[in-house]
Amino acid sequence: MPFSKMNGLGNDFVVLDARAGGGAPSAAAIAAMSDRRQGIGFDQLILLEPPRGSEDVYMRIFNSDGSEVEACGNASRCIGKMLIDEKGIEQATIATVAGAIGARASAGGLYTVDMGKPRLGWEDIPLSTEMDTRSLDLSIGPAGDPVLSKPGAVNMGNPHCVFFVDRVPTNDIEAFGPLIEHHELFPARTNVEFAEVQGPHKIRLRVWERGTGVTRACGSGACATAVAAHRRGLTARNVTIELDGGELQVEWQEGTDHVLMTGPAATNFTGTLDLSAFGD
């Protein structure tokens, strides 16, 4: 099966092209392929299938543990770039289980994707208990002196839990990330953001991705953080999100309520993959 290795700010993907036929690899094969020593190595595997409507392609997303998820902003920019380059078009439409995503080329070699409207109801995240998603009744750490507390929750096609902190943690993410991802409040698990607001138009962000772990960038996480910050009155609607891999520009549009994200996308190399080498 043909594949491409792509990345958006270091959030890297193996893109399998099944538009001419072929199914999804097994979860075990995906996990084996994701191994950075004995496989190809990636944060997510992207499977391209024929469009089921007027879109240019149908995109499926698998985490490195083999679980299938609903959305990935950095992958959407990469697939947008791929379609724009191969078809010679100005913009592309990518169908996903979470809905259609529009992608277009922007100035400076960047790409913009329309991630749609954020979903903000407690049942949309989803949460196991009804509560205000601007500020969840959730604390991590000793009673009376929590290390983390009162996160915001946003669904950007996938669930996000955004903690606002005085300073973005380093090694603590590996400890807190899985604890929050699997917390009983999140029946579908959750991505976890650690956000340091540095001004009305700037946020420093690190992300623990559900089913993957710490990544250098997370596009849907950046969008969720921008929405959560504005809902709390911490930032404007347009912000620069600085991640470990670089910067994304995010705008939560007034009127349309859509979230636009702009950033780079790159192809590292292409090749063919023998799935039987990984057990399929």
N, C-alpha and C positions, 0 to 999 in steps of 0.2 A: 504494500500500500504506500503511495507517495506521502511524504510528510515534509513539513517545514518546521524549523526551530525559530521561534520569534520571541520578542520581549517588548514590554512597555515599562520603561524605567527599571529594568532588571527583574520585574515580575515576569517569569519566563514560561513558555508554553511549547509543547509539541502539538502541531496542528496536523491531524490525519485527514486526508481528503477522500471521503467516501461518496462523493457526488456521482461517481461512475459505478458505485456498488461497494458492498462490504458493510459489515455491522460493527458495533462497538466492541472493543476488547473487553475481556472479563475484568472484574475488579482486581483480581490477583495479578493479571498481566499488566494492568495500568500501574499498580504499586511497584512491580518489578521494573518497568520502564522508567519510573520516576527516580529510581536509585541513581545517585550522582556518581557512584563508583562502578557499578556493574550494569547500569542501564544507560539511557540517554540523559536523564535528569531534567526535571521540570517542576514547577509549582502546580500547574494544571495541564490536563490533556484536553484539547479541543477537537471535536469530531464534526466535520462539515458534511451535511447531507443535502440531497436535492431540496429545493424550496417546495413548500406545500401550498403556496399561494402565489401572490405577485412579488414576494420578496426575492432577493438575489441568492439567498442561501439559508439553510436552517442550521443553526449552531447548537451543539450540545457541549456541556462543560463537565469535566470530571476532576475532582481533587486528586492529589497524589496518593491518597489512601483508597482510591477507586470509587468513592461516593460521587453520585451525580448531583450537581447543584444548579441553581436557576440562573445566575447572572455573574458576569465578570466584566468590569469596565475596561480594564487594560486589554483583555482579550478582544473585546469589541472593537477597540481602536486598531488592533493588529489585523483582525479579519477585515475591517473596513479598508485598511491600507491594501491588503492583498487583493480584494475585489476591485478597488479603484485602479490598481496597477494592471491587473490582468485583463480587465474589461475596457479600460480606457474611459471610464465614466467619472463624473464629477462627484457623485454621491452614491451610496449603497444603502440598502435596507437589509438588516440581518434579523431573521426570525429566531426567537428563543422561546422556551417554555414560559418565560415571564413576560413575553410580549415582543413587539418589533422594536428594533433599535436602528435609528438613522445614523449614518456616518458620512463625513465629508472631509476633504482636505482643507487645511487652514494655512495661514501664512507661516513662513519660517520652517516648512517641512513638518508641521505638526498636524494632528488629526483631531477633529471634534466629533463626539458622539452625543446623541440625545438619549439620555437614560430614562426619560419619561418622568412621570409624577411619583414622588415619594409616597409611600403608604404609611400612615401614622397612627392608625387605630391599634389598640392593644391586641385585638384579635388578628390584625394583619401582620404583626411582627413575625410570628405569633408569640404571645405570652400565655402562660398557664393561668394567670390571675389578672383580673381587670385592674388597671392602674393608669395614671397619667404618663404617657410616653415621653413627655418633656423631661421628666425627672422621676426615674423609677425608684421604688422603695427597695433598694438593693445596696448592701454594704459588704465589703470584703475586708476582713481584719478583726482585731479585738473590738468587742462591744464598747461603745463610748469613745473609741479612738480608731476608727476604720482607716485603712490605707487607701481604699477606693470607695466612693459612695455616690449615690444619686446620678447614675448615668442616664443619658437620653437613649431612646430606641427609635430606629428608622428601618423600614423595609425598602431597599432599592432594587427589588427583584429578588433579594436575599436578605436575611435578617442581620442587623447590626446593633451593637451595644456600645455606646460612645461615652467613655469616661473623660472628664475634663480635669487635668492635673496641673500643678504648678510647674512641673518639669517632666518631660517625657522620660519614662524609666528605660533602663537598659536591660540588664539581665533578669529583672523581675518579670518581664513579659513572659518568659518561659514558665514561670511559676504560676502567674495569675491567669494567663491565656486559657490553658485547658480547663482550669477550675471554673471560669466564667462560661466558656463554650458549652460545658456540660451541666451547667447549673439547672436545677429543676424549673426555674422560671422560664426557660427556653426549651419547649418540647421538640423543636426542630433544630436544636443547638443554635449557636450564633457566632458571627464574626465579632471580634473585640477590638475597639479602637482606643488608643491612649493619646489624647489631644492636648497640646499646650497652645493656648491662644496667645499670640505674640502681638496682636493688634487687630483693628477692625477688618483688615484685609489679609491677614497672615495667620496660618496655623501650622505648627510643627506636629507631625503625626507619625506614630508607629502602629502596626497592625498585626494582630494574631488572627490568621485566617482559619475559619472552620475547616477541619479536615486536612489542613496543610501545615499550619504553624506560622512562625514569623516569616514574612515575605518583605522584599525590598520596596514593594509598592502594592497598593490595592485601590483600583479605580472606583469600585462601588463603595469601598470604605471611605475614600476621600469625599465622595458625593454625600454619603450618609452623615459624615462629620460636618460638612458645610451646612447641611439642613439642620442638624441638631444644634449647632452653634448659633445659627440665626434665630431659631425658635427660642433659645434661651436669652436672646438679646446680646450675645457676645460678639457678633460680627455682622458685617453687611451681607448682602446676598451674593456678592462676587468676592471670592477669596482665592489666594494662592495657598495651596496645600504642599508643604515641604515634607517629603517622605525620604526614607533612607536612600532610595534610588534617584531622587530628583524631584522636580516640581510639576504639579498639575494645576491648571486653572479651572475653577469650578464656579458656575453661576446658577443659582436657583432663580429662574426667571419669574418676575412678578407678572401676573396676568395669566400666562399659560400654565404656571406652576411646574413646568418641566425643568429638569436639571441637565445642564450642558457641561461636559467635561472636555478639556483640551489638553493634549500632551503628545509626546513622541511615540512612535511605533517603529520597530526595526525587525528585519529578517536576518538571522544569524547564519543559517545554512539550510540547504534542502537535501533530500535523499529519498531512499525507499526503505521500508521497514518490513522485516519478516516477522509477523506476529507469532509464528510457531517457535521462534527463539525465546519467547517469553511465556510459553505454555499454551497459547491459543492456536 
